[in-house]
Structures are given as structure tokens and as C-alpha cells.
Amino acid sequence: MRTGFSLIEVLIIVAILGLLLVVGYFYMAPNMARGRDGKRISDLNKLKIVFEDYYNDNSCYPPINVLELYCGGAGSTILDEYINQVPCDPETLDPYAYSVLTGDDVACPVMGYRVHTNLERDNSDASQAINCGGVYGCGFGVDGIVYDYGIAQGAAVSLYDAQSEEIAVEEPAEEDPTEEVIHWCCALSTQTCTDITATPTICEGDPMGNQDNHGPGSYGACLANCVN
């Protein structure tokens, strides 16, 4: 009477189990990717509401490093009263790509924004709906990653022109040659900018890690780049 399996039978069982695992993975992978993409789209839609609520209270959008502080960063309380948990990418846990449109208003340097992400399913309906479904996505990316979904306020979410199949380039405003060049000192410890035109060397060698940012009418640019 047999009381066990032969080596061949064990190998057959292992091969069958391995085949089932492979088939199950390829069946489940697209559904898992679809679920993560749905989470990314939902996250950005939530952030849009949060940013608008923040703007209603502060007449300004959140600073450029706000998502980085919440997602794997040093932490922050900037958005705590608007959302229980600031969302991060469901797979990498990295912050969503947040870029700001700056102005020169000291009270409100961030006048608009874009938040982008890379969906795992290329050319999805969600991407096509906002003109980000092509090979260039929304016209934004980093380190070989092309962002193909996003939200925006104050500018188009996509720089890609489907008719010309080219990426539009946002040209900076022409500088007035007669305009005074202002020197700014960015204090990293407090994330504030100070006009040091009269004494431009005041930031040099500062033990607190201050840095200079130069340019005409560049308070908003200085503040946007004043991050740890």
C-alpha cells in the first residue's frame, strides 16, 4: 500500500501550482494596475478640493513643497484641517508631482498649480479626456517618467497639442530692461524671502544655510524655491 508521493508526482504538482500562480498573476496584474490608477485619479481629485478650500481661506495655494513634506518628508500641518490624510502614490508612496505658478504678490506667491501622476495603463480614457493620452502624456515628466494624468488651476493641465502633435513651450514674460534687479535672501529655516538689494552679500556664509535668488520681480520665484 502506497503511503506517499513519488518524486515525479511531487514535481508534477509543483509544476501545476507554478503554472496556476503565473496564470493568476497575469490575470490579476491588469486589475491591480486598474485599481491603483483609480486610486491615483481619486487622490488628485481630492487634492483639487483641498487646494481650493485652502485657497478660500488663505487667498493663496499651498507652497511648492507641501506634498513632499507629507509623503516621506519631514511632515507638515499645512493641510491637516482640510484632509485627514494627504494621499501619496499607492505603489511607490512618493508624493504626486506638484508644480506652482508664482506671482510677485508677497501675500500670495502661489497663484496657480499643476499636480501630475503617471498612470500604469497607457492611453487610458482618463488621460485622453484631458489631452494627456499621447506618447508625450501631458508634456511633463522626470527621470524618464511621462505624466499622463493631472489636475490644474490657473493653467492648462497639458502642454501637448494633439492637432500639431507638439508640446507647447510656456514662454516666460519678457523682462523690462529698465526694471530694477532685486536680490532676495531665502531663509531655509523659516522659508521666507527678504529683499537684500542694498546688501547682496548678507547671505553669504550664513550658518543657517541661507541662499540667494536673483532676478527682477522674483519674490514669488524665490519663495517657491525656498525649500529644505
Backbone torsions as a table, in degrees:
resi	resn	phi	psi	omega
1	MET	NA	129.6	-179.4
2	ARG	-75.1	137.8	179.5
3	THR	-120.5	1.9	-177.8
4	GLY	-156.1	-178.0	179.9
5	PHE	-98.6	147.7	174.2
6	SER	-78.7	165.7	-179.8
7	LEU	-60.1	-40.0	-179.6
8	ILE	-63.6	-41.9	179.9
9	GLU	-65.0	-39.5	177.9
10	VAL	-62.9	-42.8	179.4
11	LEU	-63.9	-37.9	179.0
12	ILE	-65.0	-42.6	-179.9
13	ILE	-63.9	-43.5	178.6
14	VAL	-61.9	-41.3	-179.8
15	ALA	-64.6	-39.2	179.8
16	ILE	-66.6	-44.0	178.8
17	LEU	-62.9	-40.9	178.0
18	GLY	-62.7	-41.1	178.9
19	LEU	-63.7	-41.2	179.7
20	LEU	-64.8	-38.3	178.7
21	LEU	-65.2	-42.0	-179.9
22	VAL	-64.7	-46.8	179.7
23	VAL	-62.3	-41.3	179.6
24	GLY	-64.0	-38.9	180.0
25	TYR	-63.9	-48.2	-177.9
26	PHE	-69.0	-22.3	176.0
27	TYR	-79.4	-39.1	-175.2
28	MET	-84.1	-29.5	-174.4
29	ALA	-54.2	-48.4	179.6
30	PRO	-61.8	-37.0	179.5
31	ASN	-68.4	-37.2	178.0
32	MET	-66.9	-41.2	177.8
33	ALA	-64.1	-39.9	178.7
34	ARG	-62.4	-40.0	178.8
35	GLY	-65.1	-42.5	178.8
36	ARG	-66.7	-38.1	177.6
37	ASP	-64.6	-39.7	177.0
38	GLY	-61.5	-37.7	177.7
39	LYS	-65.8	-40.7	179.8
40	ARG	-62.9	-44.7	179.6
41	ILE	-63.3	-43.0	178.7
42	SER	-64.1	-40.2	179.7
43	ASP	-60.5	-46.2	-178.2
44	LEU	-66.9	-36.1	177.0
45	ASN	-65.6	-35.5	175.9
46	LYS	-67.1	-42.0	179.8
47	LEU	-62.9	-34.7	178.7
48	LYS	-61.5	-41.8	178.4
49	ILE	-67.0	-43.2	179.9
50	VAL	-61.2	-44.9	-178.7
51	PHE	-64.6	-37.5	179.1
52	GLU	-69.8	-38.4	176.2
53	ASP	-63.7	-40.8	177.8
54	TYR	-62.6	-42.0	179.6
55	TYR	-64.0	-40.2	-179.5
56	ASN	-61.0	-32.4	-179.1
57	ASP	-87.9	-29.1	-171.7
58	ASN	-117.5	-4.0	-176.2
59	SER	54.8	32.9	-176.9
60	CYS	-165.7	150.9	176.8
61	TYR	-88.9	161.4	-176.0
62	PRO	-60.3	154.9	179.9
63	PRO	-64.1	161.4	-169.3
64	ILE	-63.2	-28.2	-175.3
65	ASN	-96.9	11.8	-171.8
66	VAL	-62.6	-42.5	-178.7
67	LEU	-71.4	-34.1	177.8
68	GLU	-65.9	-34.5	179.2
69	LEU	-66.9	-37.2	-178.5
70	TYR	-79.3	-37.4	-174.4
71	CYS	-99.9	89.1	177.3
72	GLY	79.9	8.1	-178.5
73	GLY	-100.3	-154.0	-176.5
74	ALA	-79.4	-6.9	-178.0
75	GLY	92.1	158.7	-178.2
76	SER	-161.2	163.6	175.0
77	THR	-121.9	8.8	-173.4
78	ILE	-57.3	-41.2	-174.4
79	LEU	-107.7	8.9	-173.4
80	ASP	-58.3	-36.9	-177.2
81	GLU	-79.4	-4.5	-178.1
82	TYR	-107.8	-18.5	-178.8
83	ILE	-157.3	142.9	-177.9
84	ASN	-67.2	-41.4	179.8
85	GLN	-143.1	121.1	178.1
86	VAL	-69.2	124.7	-175.2
87	PRO	-73.9	146.3	173.8
88	CYS	-122.1	168.3	179.9
89	ASP	-56.9	130.2	-174.2
90	PRO	-66.9	-18.7	-179.2
91	GLU	-101.2	-49.4	-175.6
92	THR	-91.9	-19.0	-175.0
93	LEU	65.5	12.9	176.7
94	ASP	-79.4	160.1	176.6
95	PRO	-71.0	150.1	172.4
96	TYR	-69.3	151.9	-175.0
97	ALA	-73.3	112.2	-176.9
98	TYR	-114.0	119.9	175.4
99	SER	-123.2	148.2	-174.3
100	VAL	-119.1	156.5	173.7
101	LEU	-105.9	115.0	-172.1
102	THR	-97.0	156.2	173.7
103	GLY	-130.2	-175.6	-178.0
104	ASP	-104.7	11.1	178.2
105	ASP	-77.5	115.9	-178.2
106	VAL	-57.9	-37.9	-178.1
107	ALA	-72.4	-25.7	-178.9
108	CYS	-145.1	86.6	-179.2
109	PRO	-76.3	-21.4	-177.5
110	VAL	-104.6	103.1	-174.3
111	MET	-96.4	-13.4	179.9
112	GLY	-166.3	177.5	-175.3
113	TYR	-160.5	166.1	167.8
114	ARG	-136.0	139.2	171.6
115	VAL	-125.8	124.1	-176.4
116	HIS	-122.9	158.3	174.2
117	THR	-148.1	165.2	178.2
118	ASN	-109.2	113.6	177.5
119	LEU	-78.2	144.6	-179.1
120	GLU	-72.5	-28.7	178.8
121	ARG	-93.9	108.5	-178.3
122	ASP	-67.9	147.8	175.4
123	ASN	56.9	39.1	-179.7
124	SER	-72.7	165.8	177.9
125	ASP	-60.7	-38.2	-179.9
126	ALA	-63.7	-38.9	179.0
127	SER	-68.9	-44.0	-179.2
128	GLN	-63.1	-34.4	-176.6
129	ALA	-64.4	-24.0	-179.6
130	ILE	-114.3	20.6	176.4
131	ASN	65.0	35.7	179.3
132	CYS	-122.1	18.2	-172.8
133	GLY	-90.3	-3.1	-177.9
134	GLY	-84.3	-173.3	-178.0
135	VAL	-64.7	-26.1	179.7
136	TYR	-92.0	2.2	-179.3
137	GLY	58.6	-133.0	178.8
138	CYS	-87.3	0.7	-177.9
139	GLY	91.0	8.7	179.4
140	PHE	-126.8	152.9	177.7
141	GLY	179.4	173.2	179.1
142	VAL	-155.7	140.3	176.8
143	ASP	51.9	42.3	177.8
144	GLY	82.0	-4.5	178.2
145	ILE	-91.7	128.1	179.4
146	VAL	-104.4	121.1	179.3
147	TYR	-78.1	128.1	-177.2
148	ASP	-124.9	18.3	171.1
149	TYR	-155.3	148.1	179.6
150	GLY	-173.7	177.1	173.8
151	ILE	-129.6	159.1	-178.7
152	ALA	-157.5	156.3	173.8
153	GLN	-143.6	126.7	-180.0
154	GLY	92.0	-4.5	178.2
155	ALA	-162.4	163.4	178.5
156	ALA	-67.8	142.5	179.3
157	VAL	-71.2	-23.8	-178.1
158	SER	-124.2	138.3	173.9
159	LEU	-95.0	-2.7	-175.3
160	TYR	-83.3	128.4	177.5
161	ASP	-100.1	107.3	-175.9
162	ALA	-64.0	-30.3	-177.9
163	GLN	-73.5	-44.1	-179.7
164	SER	-90.2	-10.5	-177.1
165	GLU	56.0	38.2	177.5
166	GLU	-129.6	160.2	176.7
167	ILE	-96.9	123.8	179.2
168	ALA	-70.9	146.9	178.3
169	VAL	-109.9	123.8	179.4
170	GLU	-80.1	108.7	-177.8
171	GLU	-77.9	134.4	176.5
172	PRO	-69.0	153.1	179.3
173	ALA	-63.1	142.4	179.9
174	GLU	-67.0	137.1	-179.3
175	GLU	-83.6	142.6	175.5
176	ASP	-81.8	115.4	-176.6
177	PRO	-62.4	-18.3	180.0
178	THR	-89.7	-6.2	-176.9
179	GLU	-74.9	141.3	-178.8
180	GLU	-67.8	136.5	175.7
181	VAL	-83.5	119.2	-177.1
182	ILE	-100.4	135.5	176.7
183	HIS	-100.4	128.8	-178.3
184	TRP	-113.9	146.3	173.5
185	CYS	-112.6	118.6	179.6
186	CYS	-92.3	119.0	176.1
187	ALA	-92.4	104.9	-175.7
188	LEU	-63.9	-31.7	-176.3
189	SER	-66.0	-33.4	-178.8
190	THR	-115.5	-4.9	-178.9
191	GLN	54.2	53.2	176.9
192	THR	-129.8	157.5	-180.0
193	CYS	-120.1	139.0	-178.1
194	THR	-126.8	135.9	177.4
195	ASP	-71.5	115.4	179.8
196	ILE	-120.6	32.0	-178.0
197	THR	-55.1	-40.1	-177.7
198	ALA	-70.4	-29.4	-178.9
199	THR	-134.2	70.7	-172.5
200	PRO	-64.5	-14.1	-178.8
201	THR	-92.8	4.3	-174.0
202	ILE	-65.1	-24.9	-177.9
203	CYS	-86.6	-15.4	-173.6
204	GLU	-67.2	130.6	177.2
205	GLY	70.1	20.9	-178.7
206	ASP	-71.0	127.7	-177.6
207	PRO	-67.2	-16.9	179.5
208	MET	-83.0	-1.5	177.8
209	GLY	81.8	29.8	178.0
210	ASN	-70.3	158.2	-179.4
211	GLN	-141.8	156.1	-179.5
212	ASP	-91.7	149.3	170.6
213	ASN	-140.1	121.3	-173.5
214	HIS	-108.6	153.0	173.8
215	GLY	146.6	149.3	179.8
216	PRO	-69.5	132.1	177.8
217	GLY	56.7	39.0	-169.6
218	SER	-106.6	25.1	179.7
219	TYR	-58.5	-45.8	-179.0
220	GLY	-62.4	-41.5	178.9
221	ALA	-64.2	-40.3	178.7
222	CYS	-61.9	-47.1	-177.0
223	LEU	-66.6	-37.9	-179.8
224	ALA	-65.0	-31.1	-178.9
225	ASN	-96.7	1.3	-178.0
226	CYS	-85.5	73.1	-176.6
227	VAL	-127.0	153.3	179.3
228	ASN	-73.9	NA	NA
